[in-house]
């Protein structure tokens, strides 16, 4: 056994934001921690989500013992359906995390064959030569765990995402004791979340948002509209509690908000006071001062409930003068312009909008700041350290002096800055970087949210002409918001010119119709228009040709 | 006279970010305050800058008495060449502001006919029925003024951009006394900067960045690379002073940095210690611990000096392990991803990068926070108030209770939230919204920075097929960074199919060549690649056809 080595193989999320996935190998046994997705850069026209390239796992399919999930955020579970489509492997996670995965698997018709194994914090399972223990951690989503992997060469601890919240709203404290025990016995390797490494001090407790939320409940003369991530169960619980206290009925708006709250409620993680719920369709018939709407769409996503509310295109909620809208979430870098555009629309309709940095805070992070990262490192006292979850600008400082190397008096031998695809080998002689493995980003066109997505993995498009795409280019007059002439449609690798000419001619009319039937406000929001054009054109092309080309509307302001 | 009215006509910058321009009319006399540009949203493929539509001024050319500039930032002067190309009108501003305008006019070959009139704070000039006084204000750029316009119906004060800095580095204090005098005598209308309305308290003095910068000078074991806006003369002076104190030589890198510091030095606004300057080409031959590079490109602009340094593609500076890079500027919303990408590149080369929010700050804003806005309002005590310079989410709260309406005990009668194109009329009976005027955004393709731009105003593109565009679509393999097959080029309204086929065939080779001759790192940065493809294709097409189509490279990751 002693000549065997441990390999740490980051498949995604190291040196990049999102799509976290980490493989750990010892001899013939591989376990995978998380399988997340990322949202694409705006340069990736036509791509909806991006997943890691799981080829390494497919090639070693016989050895993959398990996929272990730390928590239910998309950047940790979003690629599970794509991994399971390639590879049949048992999945472990808390009941709530698995319930969120189930929803995704169902959409992809993969639920029946999936082997989902719920675990609880404190559980230990054997997977080949590994023994795995689940350790409760606090994070913005409930039911989050860190993973302790006992290997023949020593213990590996992977934190998942965490903050050290001393007063979580569910009173389930971070299990520092178990971490400390492992630290006392000796840990070979720690892999710890780097997201907030650049923030000094401690992240505030989830409870720190209550004073701000309560202030809104107290002062709102009319309807209160609060948007947060649907997975922020702690946050939702606080809003529900305040709604009960201040006598307001609650309506959930948005697909993800409705389904996630149902799941959390089913699992006993969200307490919904009796009789407090309002059906969305009854919202506008309820006295504004007696209602609160909890709406998904904090990031200004074009088709989200809040974006549609902002342009008065939501069937259940219209903003009226004096309504208060609170964005209880962080602004994810890259989304600023879409979010500000949405806020401008809300403000024009007379809403008072609360967002961004304020004191007391309207949002607190779910990730630990520098002192929390230090605390975990001090408790675990690993021999080796790898910062995980972050771009290079985050993982490099996390490995640096100000954290890890300062603390070497208790025996930290080395830290390693790995990017996805770089590997670390550990054996009895020590640790060093190993042979890289092939990783990458797989771009996926999932179509609109309203359609069940089939056959969606469009990957390794080596030759664009073979994979096919259809590119409508629309010239919009900035002053009128109307299109100038017929849209142009460019296609390649979709159908032969002869075959496609009639289809594309018709497709131009489809795009034109989408433009003509949109409201003036929709037409000022290119994000919304691009989504609509894509959805309509996709439906038409599937009907006519049974093909699903990549559809990328290009909108030109002229 | 008494039946005449004042019209306030915002041509840009109200309800939108950038391109500030405000016309004030009384009877037959119009004066224009500022003519700024904005940078386009990423959806505006192929557009480099956006200016206001000055048609209203062109139609009323006989009445326009002057263009008055408050300060030299691009969002206040960037459209001056485009306005002067339409309209011959005398321009007033401080000597430094006009010097920055001269540089722009020279590029457009408009300098000779321009009538530039330098003014000093305290100067008063008569323009038709207006009398205009210039009032010194503090801001991130030196030589900034507010404007007091005495009209037959009362005084109008336009603040320009400002903060109330009690300790500006040039010791030129905000002239609160003159504001107070006007306030005491009575002011009809105040128009005040809204940029930082959502920040409580006071903005820190420019001097607040010195402790952080000094710390970097003290701790940097090797080369120090500092990036800030080239127009931040206060900031540059502090860096130069520290360089002298700590015995480092200074090299300026980047076109705008070199030309702006020359202008500031020529006007006695920037003191450059004797013998401190280093030629860029001598930088790498100077001991790292004895040098500091001041580099433009804080926003991750693809062709900027710092972006090129980050991918080791700058002729005068290579980052080496242990260098410190400081971004002493704010992150403009929308630029986050480009900036973080640049920081990741710098960190991979071993640089310690300082950026973002920290204490002491590495950057302070040039715009006043809520208490400063209140102070100015309290000093001026206007009858009417219009918040200016901001999106709706900024100007609406500025007009709201927490500021203006709270203070009505001294006689504020009303506040008006105007967006560009909405007008306000004031006469002896009061103030009210008037007839809107046609405004809009003019999209301009200015080509690359290396070319003298001619005939560049491409506007009112009503019919895309008439104006013409060429759209190269390049499929890039994410794993290899190489293009897959020949690039596709789409054109419309450029040349007839028969004429263009050979040209476009050749153009594909040009694009291919651009791709093949790029470095691996450039090929990971689509912004850089798009710029390069555009520049090369533009040069080729001009040579072959003497036409200048809009060139929009579309890059597809596959």
Interface residues (C-beta under 8 A of the other chain):
Chain A: X15 X41 X42 X43 X44 X45 X46 X47 X198 X200 X333 X334 X336 X337 X340 X343 X344 X347 X348 X352 X353 X356 X358 X359 X391 X392 X393 X396 X397 X438 X440 X441 X443 X460 X461 X462 X463 X464 X465 X467 X469 X471 X473 X475 X477 X478 X479 X484 X485 X488 X490 X492 X526 X554 X555 X556 X557 X558
Chain B: X15 X41 X42 X43 X44 X45 X46 X47 X198 X200 X333 X334 X336 X337 X340 X343 X344 X347 X348 X352 X353 X356 X359 X391 X392 X393 X396 X397 X400 X438 X440 X441 X443 X460 X461 X462 X463 X464 X465 X467 X469 X471 X473 X475 X477 X478 X479 X484 X485 X488 X490 X492 X526 X552 X554 X555 X556 X557 X558
